Amino acid sequence: MPWPTEQDTEVFEIIEREETRQNTGLQLIASENFTSPAVMAATGSVLTNKYSEGYPGKRYYGGNEYVDESEDLARRRVCELFGATHANVQPHSGANANLGVYLALLQPGDTVLGLSLDHGGHLTHGSPVNVSGRFYNFISYGLTASDERMDLEQLRDLAVRQKPKMIVAGATAYSRTIDPQPIREICDEVDALFMFDAAHIAGLIAGGAHPNPVGVADIVTFTTHKTLRGPRGGCILSTEEHAAAIDKAIFPGLQGGPLEHVIAAKAVAFKEASHPSFSDYAAQVVSNARALADSLGGHGFRLVSGGTDNHLMLIDLRPFNSELTGKEAQVALDRAGITLNKNTIPDDPRSPFVTSGLRIGTPSVTTQGMKEQEMARIGDLIARVLADPTDDAILGEARRDVAELCGGFEPYA
């Protein structure tokens, strides 16, 4: 039977409108980026048709000779990129990568230390609403009250008292460098496994703009679609000691058939990230974040921890306007064509559904080619909108200015 020839105008009109939104607005969500046409072409390739449960050379179905080549290529490229000895490129997401590691190396009820969600950690670092917090005894460490940096003294004290099976480092809303070496020393002191969740900063690591935890941590997990600029998905890097257990945990333990079209796209992204120009990109992401943070600080917003070392900043809205919530700010900025997300700040008095802060990132605008001077303009636009977030005239004017700015930097012209 042939495929239907009638065009699905409903779906493709939605896609066209989304493309217009991405081309004409500022995308400042720290966990988003623009992939290359090559990554998108691989994601939309005929590899989407192939079932390939198992691993290269050990599949449960036939016809996988080319899929095996593609997955082997992805594994080889990512190991070369990060200096790892083993890679599993099958996780469908960063969350699945993390859960796969837990399934491989922990038993239900084991004690694990992870960064608190309200201090910048991730749901999979032990949130009670997540499977990680339901199946394992996660105990949270946090930031110092004085400078809002990761509290290594608290982490060591907890580790000595609780004797965890594993310590998880990494964050989803933390703007400072995470040095893996001091955490390694704490893990060695208490004989704990060390997992580094590099979901947000994988691209910065690949580009030399953040210390590389590979070779320091026992396991490194990350997503491929944030600063790494690849397709949506996850990856696990480990030593050979843990390779077999992790592979078995991902399949058949956690997932069924891998998404081989996405794995091919990961291979494309790993090659792109190995190009010398990617280091320039990673450095510019950090420079842009610092420039945008400086601009916002000049307008009266408080920067959590005082600034940023990476691709994102966390903004406390209260010094700018004590009544303005993150939820209200997000909605107003969205109407002005500036997309970002509300976010809790450390010890936020408001609920996670309202928040007192915003999380802002620069990976996407840097991919578009914007630099420090554009970051100053973006800071001005954000301040202008949030000075009177209910004024339709101001929002409309800002929306026109955003479209004008983005007109010179369309990612998919």
C-alpha positions as CSV (number, residue, x, y, z in Angstrom):
1,M,0.0,0.0,0.0
2,P,1.4,3.4,-0.9
3,W,1.6,6.3,1.6
4,P,-1.3,8.8,1.5
5,T,-0.5,11.6,-0.9
6,E,-2.6,14.2,0.8
7,Q,-0.4,16.8,2.5
8,D,-0.8,17.1,6.3
9,T,-1.1,20.9,6.3
10,E,-2.0,21.1,10.0
11,V,1.2,19.7,11.3
12,F,3.5,21.4,8.8
13,E,1.9,24.8,9.2
14,I,2.7,24.4,13.0
15,I,6.3,23.5,12.1
16,E,6.5,26.6,9.9
17,R,5.2,28.8,12.6
18,E,7.7,27.4,15.1
19,E,10.5,28.0,12.6
20,T,9.4,31.6,12.3
21,R,9.3,31.9,16.1
22,Q,12.9,30.6,16.3
23,N,14.1,32.9,13.5
24,T,12.5,36.1,14.8
25,G,12.8,35.8,18.6
26,L,15.6,35.6,21.2
27,Q,16.0,32.0,22.4
28,L,17.6,32.4,25.9
29,I,16.7,29.1,27.5
30,A,19.9,27.7,28.8
31,S,19.2,24.1,27.9
32,E,18.3,24.9,24.2
33,N,20.4,25.4,21.1
34,F,20.2,25.4,17.3
35,T,21.4,22.2,15.6
36,S,23.1,22.2,12.2
37,P,21.2,21.3,9.0
38,A,23.4,18.2,8.9
39,V,22.3,17.1,12.4
40,M,18.6,17.6,11.4
41,A,19.2,15.7,8.1
42,A,20.5,12.7,10.0
43,T,17.7,12.9,12.5
44,G,15.2,12.8,9.7
45,S,16.9,10.0,7.8
46,V,15.8,6.4,6.9
47,L,17.6,5.2,10.0
48,T,14.3,6.0,11.8
49,N,12.9,2.9,10.1
50,K,15.3,0.4,11.7
51,Y,14.9,-1.6,14.8
52,S,18.2,-2.5,16.4
53,E,17.8,-3.8,19.9
54,G,21.1,-4.7,21.4
55,Y,24.6,-3.3,20.6
56,P,26.8,-3.4,17.5
57,G,27.7,-7.0,16.7
58,K,25.1,-8.2,19.2
59,R,21.7,-7.3,17.8
60,Y,18.4,-9.2,18.2
61,Y,17.3,-8.4,14.6
62,G,18.9,-8.8,11.3
63,G,19.8,-6.1,8.8
64,N,21.9,-4.0,11.1
65,E,25.2,-3.9,9.3
66,Y,25.0,-0.2,8.5
67,V,23.4,0.8,11.8
68,D,26.3,-1.0,13.5
69,E,28.7,1.2,11.6
70,S,26.9,4.3,12.5
71,E,26.7,3.5,16.2
72,D,30.3,2.4,16.3
73,L,31.3,5.7,14.7
74,A,29.3,7.7,17.3
75,R,30.9,5.8,20.1
76,R,34.4,6.2,18.7
77,R,33.9,9.9,18.0
78,V,32.6,10.8,21.4
79,C,35.4,8.9,23.2
80,E,38.0,10.8,21.1
81,L,36.2,14.1,21.8
82,F,36.2,13.7,25.6
83,G,39.2,11.3,26.1
84,A,37.0,8.5,27.4
85,T,37.5,4.7,27.2
86,H,33.9,3.6,26.8
87,A,30.7,5.3,25.6
88,N,27.0,4.3,25.5
89,V,25.2,6.6,23.0
90,Q,21.8,4.9,23.3
91,P,20.1,6.9,26.1
92,H,17.1,8.7,24.8
93,S,17.7,11.6,27.2
94,G,19.9,12.9,29.9
95,A,17.4,11.6,32.5
96,N,17.6,8.1,31.0
97,A,21.4,8.3,31.1
98,N,21.4,9.2,34.8
99,L,18.8,6.5,35.6
100,G,20.8,4.0,33.6
101,V,23.9,4.6,35.8
102,Y,21.9,4.3,39.0
103,L,20.3,1.0,37.7
104,A,23.8,-0.3,36.8
105,L,25.7,0.6,39.9
106,L,23.3,1.0,42.8
107,Q,20.8,-1.1,44.7
108,P,17.4,0.3,45.7
109,G,17.8,2.2,49.0
110,D,21.5,3.0,48.5
111,T,22.6,6.4,49.8
112,V,23.6,9.0,47.2
113,L,24.5,12.6,47.6
114,G,23.3,15.1,45.0
115,L,22.9,18.9,44.6
116,S,19.6,20.1,46.0
117,L,17.0,20.9,43.3
118,D,16.3,24.4,44.8
119,H,20.0,25.1,44.8
120,G,20.4,24.3,41.1
121,G,20.4,20.5,40.9
122,H,18.3,18.4,38.6
123,L,15.2,16.3,39.2
124,T,17.3,13.1,38.6
125,H,19.6,14.1,41.4
126,G,17.2,12.8,44.0
127,S,14.1,14.9,43.9
128,P,11.3,13.1,45.8
129,V,8.9,13.5,42.9
130,N,11.4,11.7,40.6
131,V,12.2,8.0,40.4
132,S,15.7,8.8,41.6
133,G,14.4,10.1,44.9
134,R,11.8,7.4,45.2
135,F,14.1,4.4,44.7
136,Y,17.3,5.6,46.3
137,N,18.2,7.4,49.5
138,F,19.3,10.7,48.1
139,I,20.7,13.3,50.6
140,S,21.0,16.8,49.3
141,Y,24.0,19.2,49.6
142,G,23.7,22.8,48.6
143,L,25.4,26.2,48.1
144,T,27.1,28.4,50.7
145,A,24.9,31.1,52.1
146,S,27.7,33.7,51.8
147,D,28.7,33.4,48.1
148,E,26.2,30.9,46.7
149,R,28.9,28.6,45.5
150,M,28.9,24.8,45.8
151,D,29.5,24.1,49.5
152,L,32.3,21.5,49.4
153,E,32.7,21.6,53.2
154,Q,29.1,20.6,53.6
155,L,29.5,17.9,50.9
156,R,32.5,16.4,52.7
157,D,30.8,16.5,56.1
158,L,27.7,14.7,54.7
159,A,29.9,12.2,52.9
160,V,31.9,11.3,56.0
161,R,28.7,11.0,58.1
162,Q,26.5,9.2,55.5
163,K,29.0,7.0,53.7
164,P,27.2,7.2,50.4
165,K,27.6,4.6,47.6
166,M,27.8,7.4,45.1
167,I,28.2,11.2,44.9
168,V,26.6,13.0,42.0
169,A,28.0,16.4,40.8
170,G,26.6,18.6,38.1
171,A,23.7,21.0,37.9
172,T,20.9,22.5,35.8
173,A,20.9,26.0,37.2
174,Y,24.3,26.8,38.5
175,S,26.5,29.5,36.9
176,R,29.9,28.6,38.2
177,T,32.7,26.2,37.3
178,I,32.4,22.8,38.9
179,D,36.0,21.5,39.5
180,P,35.8,17.7,39.6
181,Q,39.1,17.2,41.5
182,P,38.0,18.2,45.0
183,I,34.9,16.0,44.6
184,R,37.0,13.1,43.5
185,E,39.1,13.5,46.7
186,I,35.9,13.4,48.8
187,C,34.7,10.3,47.0
188,D,38.1,8.6,47.5
189,E,38.0,9.5,51.2
190,V,34.7,7.7,51.7
191,D,35.1,5.1,49.0
192,A,32.2,6.4,46.9
193,L,31.6,6.2,43.2
194,F,31.8,9.6,41.4
195,M,29.2,10.5,38.8
196,F,29.5,13.8,37.0
197,D,26.3,15.0,35.2
198,A,27.6,17.3,32.5
199,A,24.3,17.7,30.8
200,H,24.5,21.5,30.6
201,I,28.2,22.0,30.1
202,A,29.2,19.1,27.8
203,G,29.8,21.5,24.9
204,L,31.9,23.8,27.1
205,I,34.0,20.8,28.1
206,A,34.4,19.7,24.5
207,G,35.4,23.2,23.6
208,G,37.9,23.6,26.4
209,A,35.8,26.2,28.3
210,H,35.2,24.1,31.4
211,P,37.4,21.5,33.2
212,N,36.9,18.0,31.8
213,P,35.6,15.5,34.4
214,V,36.5,12.5,32.2
215,G,39.4,10.6,33.8
216,V,38.5,12.2,37.2
217,A,34.9,10.9,37.7
218,D,34.0,7.2,37.3
219,I,31.1,8.1,35.1
220,V,30.2,11.2,33.1
221,T,26.6,11.6,31.7
222,F,25.4,14.4,29.5
223,T,22.8,15.5,27.0
224,T,23.8,16.1,23.4
225,H,21.4,18.9,22.6
226,K,22.4,21.8,24.9
227,T,25.9,23.4,24.6
228,L,27.0,20.4,22.5
229,R,24.6,21.6,19.8
230,G,23.5,18.1,18.7
231,P,20.2,16.2,18.5
232,R,18.0,15.7,21.6
233,G,19.4,12.7,23.5
234,G,21.9,11.5,26.1
235,C,25.2,9.8,26.5
236,I,27.2,8.0,29.2
237,L,31.0,7.9,29.3
238,S,32.7,5.5,31.8
239,T,35.8,3.5,32.6
240,E,36.0,-0.1,31.3
241,E,35.3,-1.3,34.8
242,H,31.7,-0.1,34.7
243,A,31.1,-0.5,30.9
244,A,29.4,-3.8,30.9
245,A,27.1,-3.0,33.8
246,I,26.0,0.3,32.2
247,D,25.4,-1.2,28.8
248,K,23.3,-3.9,30.4
249,A,21.3,-1.3,32.4
250,I,20.5,0.8,29.4
251,F,19.5,-2.3,27.3
252,P,17.7,-4.4,28.3
253,G,17.3,-2.8,31.7
254,L,15.8,0.5,30.9
255,Q,15.2,1.0,27.2
256,G,14.1,-1.1,24.2
257,G,15.1,-0.3,20.7
258,P,17.6,2.6,20.4
259,L,16.9,5.6,18.2
260,E,19.5,5.0,15.5
261,H,18.5,8.1,13.5
262,V,19.3,10.2,16.6
263,I,22.5,8.2,17.2
264,A,23.7,9.0,13.7
265,A,22.9,12.7,14.4
266,K,24.9,12.4,17.6
267,A,27.8,11.2,15.5
268,V,27.5,14.2,13.3
269,A,27.4,16.5,16.3
270,F,30.5,14.9,17.8
271,K,32.4,15.5,14.6
272,E,31.2,19.1,14.5
273,A,32.4,19.6,18.1
274,S,35.8,18.2,17.3
275,H,36.3,21.0,14.7
276,P,38.7,23.8,15.9
277,S,36.0,26.4,15.4
278,F,34.0,24.8,18.2
279,S,36.5,25.9,20.7
280,D,35.9,29.5,19.5
281,Y,32.2,28.9,19.9
282,A,32.4,27.6,23.5
283,A,34.6,30.5,24.5
284,Q,32.2,33.0,22.9
285,V,29.2,31.3,24.8
286,V,31.0,32.1,28.1
287,S,32.0,35.6,27.0
288,N,28.4,36.4,25.9
289,A,27.1,35.1,29.2
290,R,29.4,37.4,31.2
291,A,28.5,40.3,29.0
292,L,24.7,39.7,29.4
293,A,25.2,39.2,33.1
294,D,27.1,42.5,33.4
295,S,24.3,44.3,31.4
296,L,21.5,42.9,33.6
297,G,23.5,43.7,36.8
298,G,23.8,47.3,35.6
299,H,20.0,47.5,35.4
300,G,19.6,46.5,39.0
301,F,19.0,42.7,38.8
302,R,20.9,40.6,41.3
303,L,23.0,37.8,39.9
304,V,23.0,34.7,42.0
305,S,26.6,34.0,43.1
306,G,27.6,37.4,41.6
307,G,28.1,36.4,38.0
308,T,28.8,33.4,35.7
309,D,31.7,31.2,34.6
310,N,29.7,29.2,32.1
311,H,26.7,29.5,29.6
312,L,24.0,30.7,32.0
313,M,23.1,33.1,34.8
314,L,20.5,32.9,37.5
315,I,18.7,36.3,38.1
316,D,17.1,37.3,41.4
317,L,14.2,39.7,40.4
318,R,13.5,41.0,43.9
319,P,16.0,43.9,43.9
320,F,14.7,45.1,40.6
321,N,11.0,44.7,41.6
322,S,10.1,43.0,44.8
323,E,6.6,42.2,43.6
324,L,7.6,40.8,40.2
325,T,7.6,37.0,40.1
326,G,9.5,34.7,37.7
327,K,6.3,33.5,36.2
328,E,5.1,37.0,35.4
329,A,8.4,38.0,34.0
330,Q,8.6,34.9,31.7
331,V,5.1,35.6,30.3
332,A,5.9,39.3,29.7
333,L,9.2,38.5,28.0
334,D,7.6,35.8,25.9
335,R,5.1,38.3,24.6
336,A,8.1,40.5,23.6
337,G,9.8,37.7,21.7
338,I,12.3,36.9,24.4
339,T,12.1,33.2,25.5
340,L,13.6,32.1,28.8
341,N,12.4,30.3,31.9
342,K,11.3,31.2,35.4
343,N,13.6,29.5,38.0
344,T,13.9,29.2,41.7
345,I,16.8,31.0,43.4
346,P,18.6,29.5,46.4
347,D,16.2,29.4,49.4
348,D,13.4,30.9,47.3
349,P,10.4,32.0,49.4
350,R,8.1,31.5,46.4
351,S,7.0,28.1,45.0
352,P,8.7,26.5,42.0
353,F,5.6,27.3,40.0
354,V,6.0,31.0,40.7
355,T,9.6,31.6,41.6
356,S,11.6,34.8,42.3
357,G,14.1,34.3,39.5
358,L,14.9,33.7,35.9
359,R,17.4,31.3,34.3
360,I,19.0,32.8,31.2
361,G,21.5,31.2,28.8
362,T,23.6,32.2,25.7
363,P,24.2,29.0,23.7
364,S,21.5,29.7,21.1
365,V,22.2,33.4,20.5
366,T,25.9,32.5,20.2
367,T,25.2,29.9,17.5
368,Q,23.4,32.7,15.7
369,G,26.6,34.7,15.7
370,M,25.7,37.3,18.3
371,K,28.5,38.7,20.4
372,E,29.0,41.1,23.4
373,Q,27.5,44.1,21.8
374,E,24.3,42.2,21.1
375,M,24.3,40.9,24.7
376,A,24.2,44.5,25.9
377,R,21.2,45.2,23.7
378,I,19.4,42.1,25.0
379,G,20.0,43.2,28.6
380,D,18.5,46.6,27.8
381,L,15.5,44.9,26.2
382,I,14.9,42.6,29.2
383,A,15.1,45.5,31.6
384,R,12.7,47.7,29.5
385,V,10.1,44.9,29.4
386,L,10.3,44.1,33.1
387,A,10.2,47.7,34.1
388,D,6.5,47.6,33.1
389,P,5.6,44.1,32.2
390,T,1.8,44.8,31.7
391,D,2.2,47.7,29.3
392,D,1.1,46.4,25.9
393,A,2.7,49.4,24.1
394,I,6.1,48.7,25.6
395,L,5.8,44.9,24.9
396,G,4.9,45.7,21.3
397,E,7.8,48.1,20.8
398,A,10.2,45.6,22.4
399,R,8.9,42.8,20.1
400,R,9.7,44.9,17.0
401,D,13.2,45.7,18.3
402,V,13.7,42.0,19.0
403,A,12.7,41.1,15.5
404,E,15.0,43.7,14.1
405,L,17.9,42.4,16.1
406,C,17.2,38.8,15.1
407,G,16.8,39.8,11.4
408,G,20.6,39.9,11.1
409,F,21.2,36.6,12.8
410,E,18.5,34.1,11.6
411,P,19.6,30.6,12.3
412,Y,17.5,29.1,9.5
413,A,17.2,31.8,6.9
